[in-house]
Amino acid sequence: MGDLQTSGKPIDSLLEKVLCMNILSSDYFRDLLRLKTYHEVVDEIYNQVDHVEPWMTGNCRGPSTAFCLLYKFFTMKLTAKQMHGLLKHPDSPYIRAIGFLYLRYAGDPKQLWSWFEPYITDDEM
């Protein structure tokens, strides 16, 4: 089950340019450098993410914590086993949602249906 098939696109081209630049320049993203493992990033999602919109809500339109953590995963090159762990995670729908976003932006388009199909009838909000 090793490597997860990706689109092969460079990380900085996966998201819209302005969003990408804002993520890379955000204090929160720089703080994520302290997270070294997949499990630390999953814990951070569990503790910090309350929506999966790309931008923070309110007046300061910075990148959301969810998309900063998604970008952190881009830099880590997730394995298929890790992706299954995200998609089946029982503790937070946001962990699962970030897994699906990772597949949407970085996954190999030819493989997407095989990842998404088991969850089409999933009734979790």
One Martini backbone bead per residue (centre of mass of N, CA, C, O) as a GRO file, in nm:
protein
  125
    1MET     BB    1   0.047   0.065   0.006
    2GLY     BB    2   0.223   0.303  -0.013
    3ASP     BB    3   0.206   0.520  -0.227
    4LEU     BB    4   0.041   0.797  -0.331
    5GLN     BB    5  -0.124   0.895  -0.597
    6THR     BB    6  -0.040   1.166  -0.797
    7SER     BB    7  -0.036   1.432  -1.024
    8GLY     BB    8   0.267   1.584  -1.007
    9LYS     BB    9   0.231   1.850  -0.905
   10PRO     BB   10   0.324   2.123  -0.778
   11ILE     BB   11   0.247   2.252  -0.482
   12ASP     BB   12   0.221   2.566  -0.583
   13SER     BB   13  -0.026   2.456  -0.798
   14LEU     BB   14  -0.281   2.344  -0.634
   15LEU     BB   15  -0.347   2.630  -0.557
   16GLU     BB   16  -0.435   2.926  -0.542
   17LYS     BB   17  -0.208   3.175  -0.546
   18VAL     BB   18  -0.307   3.361  -0.313
   19LEU     BB   19  -0.347   3.139  -0.108
   20CYS     BB   20  -0.063   3.027  -0.111
   21MET     BB   21   0.082   3.290  -0.023
   22ASN     BB   22  -0.076   3.318   0.246
   23ILE     BB   23   0.014   3.060   0.374
   24LEU     BB   24   0.332   3.100   0.358
   25SER     BB   25   0.296   3.392   0.530
   26SER     BB   26   0.189   3.261   0.776
   27ASP     BB   27   0.222   3.211   1.108
   28TYR     BB   28   0.081   2.941   1.135
   29PHE     BB   29   0.242   2.784   0.923
   30ARG     BB   30   0.518   2.829   1.053
   31ASP     BB   31   0.433   2.679   1.319
   32LEU     BB   32   0.404   2.391   1.172
   33LEU     BB   33   0.708   2.305   1.174
   34ARG     BB   34   0.684   2.150   1.453
   35LEU     BB   35   0.547   1.941   1.281
   36LYS     BB   36   0.660   1.599   1.196
   37THR     BB   37   0.389   1.433   1.202
   38TYR     BB   38   0.098   1.301   1.113
   39HIS     BB   39  -0.027   1.286   1.405
   40GLU     BB   40   0.018   1.587   1.471
   41VAL     BB   41  -0.168   1.695   1.247
   42VAL     BB   42  -0.425   1.553   1.330
   43ASP     BB   43  -0.440   1.684   1.610
   44GLU     BB   44  -0.458   1.975   1.502
   45ILE     BB   45  -0.723   1.941   1.360
   46TYR     BB   46  -0.891   1.856   1.603
   47ASN     BB   47  -0.817   2.132   1.775
   48GLN     BB   48  -0.852   2.378   1.525
   49VAL     BB   49  -1.087   2.276   1.340
   50ASP     BB   50  -1.424   2.429   1.217
   51HIS     BB   51  -1.348   2.444   0.905
   52VAL     BB   52  -1.312   2.415   0.516
   53GLU     BB   53  -1.242   2.680   0.436
   54PRO     BB   54  -0.994   2.872   0.288
   55TRP     BB   55  -1.103   3.109   0.465
   56MET     BB   56  -1.139   3.320   0.690
   57THR     BB   57  -1.352   3.463   0.888
   58GLY     BB   58  -1.423   3.784   0.839
   59ASN     BB   59  -1.205   4.048   0.801
   60CYS     BB   60  -0.963   3.855   0.809
   61ARG     BB   61  -0.840   3.712   0.499
   62GLY     BB   62  -0.710   3.452   0.582
   63PRO     BB   63  -0.603   3.154   0.609
   64SER     BB   64  -0.702   2.867   0.702
   65THR     BB   65  -0.629   2.610   0.902
   66ALA     BB   66  -0.706   2.387   0.706
   67PHE     BB   67  -0.522   2.487   0.463
   68CYS     BB   68  -0.258   2.479   0.617
   69LEU     BB   69  -0.275   2.171   0.680
   70LEU     BB   70  -0.299   2.076   0.394
   71TYR     BB   71  -0.023   2.189   0.305
   72LYS     BB   72   0.138   2.023   0.501
   73PHE     BB   73   0.064   1.756   0.365
   74PHE     BB   74   0.192   1.819   0.093
   75THR     BB   75   0.489   1.818   0.223
   76MET     BB   76   0.457   1.493   0.319
   77LYS     BB   77   0.351   1.280   0.145
   78LEU     BB   78   0.124   1.071   0.150
   79THR     BB   79   0.000   0.772   0.221
   80ALA     BB   80  -0.232   0.534   0.184
   81LYS     BB   81  -0.259   0.470   0.485
   82GLN     BB   82  -0.304   0.763   0.577
   83MET     BB   83  -0.555   0.815   0.407
   84HIS     BB   84  -0.731   0.604   0.538
   85GLY     BB   85  -0.709   0.733   0.819
   86LEU     BB   86  -0.861   0.992   0.744
   87LEU     BB   87  -1.130   0.875   0.610
   88LYS     BB   88  -1.181   0.686   0.893
   89HIS     BB   89  -1.205   0.896   1.103
   90PRO     BB   90  -1.394   0.917   1.413
   91ASP     BB   91  -1.344   1.221   1.558
   92SER     BB   92  -1.353   1.400   1.272
   93PRO     BB   93  -1.478   1.552   0.989
   94TYR     BB   94  -1.222   1.731   0.927
   95ILE     BB   95  -1.023   1.509   0.878
   96ARG     BB   96  -1.174   1.388   0.642
   97ALA     BB   97  -1.197   1.643   0.465
   98ILE     BB   98  -0.890   1.680   0.426
   99GLY     BB   99  -0.854   1.417   0.277
  100PHE     BB  100  -1.036   1.491   0.036
  101LEU     BB  101  -0.879   1.747  -0.043
  102TYR     BB  102  -0.615   1.614  -0.106
  103LEU     BB  103  -0.722   1.444  -0.336
  104ARG     BB  104  -0.838   1.676  -0.509
  105TYR     BB  105  -0.552   1.832  -0.540
  106ALA     BB  106  -0.318   1.575  -0.543
  107GLY     BB  107  -0.450   1.359  -0.684
  108ASP     BB  108  -0.510   1.117  -0.901
  109PRO     BB  109  -0.764   1.135  -1.119
  110LYS     BB  110  -0.778   0.817  -1.184
  111GLN     BB  111  -0.822   0.751  -0.851
  112LEU     BB  112  -1.066   0.898  -0.717
  113TRP     BB  113  -1.305   0.700  -0.729
  114SER     BB  114  -1.176   0.477  -0.547
  115TRP     BB  115  -1.184   0.671  -0.296
  116PHE     BB  116  -1.489   0.788  -0.301
  117GLU     BB  117  -1.706   0.563  -0.335
  118PRO     BB  118  -1.732   0.449  -0.031
  119TYR     BB  119  -1.860   0.763   0.052
  120ILE     BB  120  -2.125   0.845  -0.100
  121THR     BB  121  -2.327   0.714   0.142
  122ASP     BB  122  -2.235   0.884   0.359
  123ASP     BB  123  -2.391   1.039   0.664
  124GLU     BB  124  -2.188   1.235   0.740
  125MET     BB  125  -2.152   1.583   0.799
   0.00000   0.00000   0.00000
